[in-house]
């Protein structure tokens, strides 16, 4: 799991930022009704966020994270994974999540996430125009894969999402294998050491657009209790970022998606190729 059981998002609540939140059940395409927690922004920006938890499912941490997104103008819904196997709705400290994780199926998980996207685009979810996802560990890998899901995301974010896959679950889709099908930008962050490679994980057949789609945020803050951490490729002489920087960067990722998807303007004094 990505955070301790008593951890909470490292950004303080913003009074008046949320129009309210509630627990609800969404219906997957196979008819399964699963737990979710939705939060509406009091001043919506048009962005919607699917919060994909770690192996514990709809833990209180992820409910609060959905609330924090709503407080900065992003309608959000956090989902649960275990409606098909768990005997109750309890996702607290006593929940034996690791006995249920291996029973999840990739297709069913994707169907649940698609139901969350549909909710955000609907009236009850805020009629979001730009959809994003953020996931953690187990959910981080699922969030990366959303870039290739065909659901029309404007961007996806993953924390500790093991893009190369895990040996314990060899049957699970590996995000790196789907890179050539990515249709939006991917922001990745990790608080555990990443093995550097002299050779990039791209192949000669990977389209240039897909190579540019993924940007990795290097780790620098040890420990898990801080929830998650972020580091950029800046000089080591600059101050280290705080855990809250990760939240703020994730929120900033949802702002003005139209501007990010527009072509870059040429530098002043330079002409585009082919211009007279």
HELIX and SHEET records of a PDB file:
HELIX    1   1 UNK A   60  UNK A   71  1                                  12    
HELIX    2   2 UNK A   98  UNK A  101  1                                   4    
HELIX    3   3 UNK A  106  UNK A  121  1                                  16    
HELIX    4   4 UNK A  138  UNK A  146  1                                   9    
HELIX    5   5 UNK A  167  UNK A  169  5                                   3    
HELIX    6   6 UNK A  175  UNK A  181  5                                   7    
HELIX    7   7 UNK A  208  UNK A  213  1                                   6    
HELIX    8   8 UNK A  243  UNK A  253  1                                  11    
HELIX    9   9 UNK A  257  UNK A  261  1                                   5    
SHEET    1   A 8 UNK A  18  UNK A  27  0                                        
SHEET    2   A 8 UNK A  33  UNK A  41 -1                                        
SHEET    3   A 8 UNK A  75  UNK A  79 -1                                        
SHEET    4   A 8 UNK A  47  UNK A  52  1                                        
SHEET    5   A 8 UNK A 130  UNK A 136  1                                        
SHEET    6   A 8 UNK A 153  UNK A 159  1                                        
SHEET    7   A 8 UNK A 185  UNK A 189  1                                        
SHEET    8   A 8 UNK A 214  UNK A 217  1                                        
END                                                                             
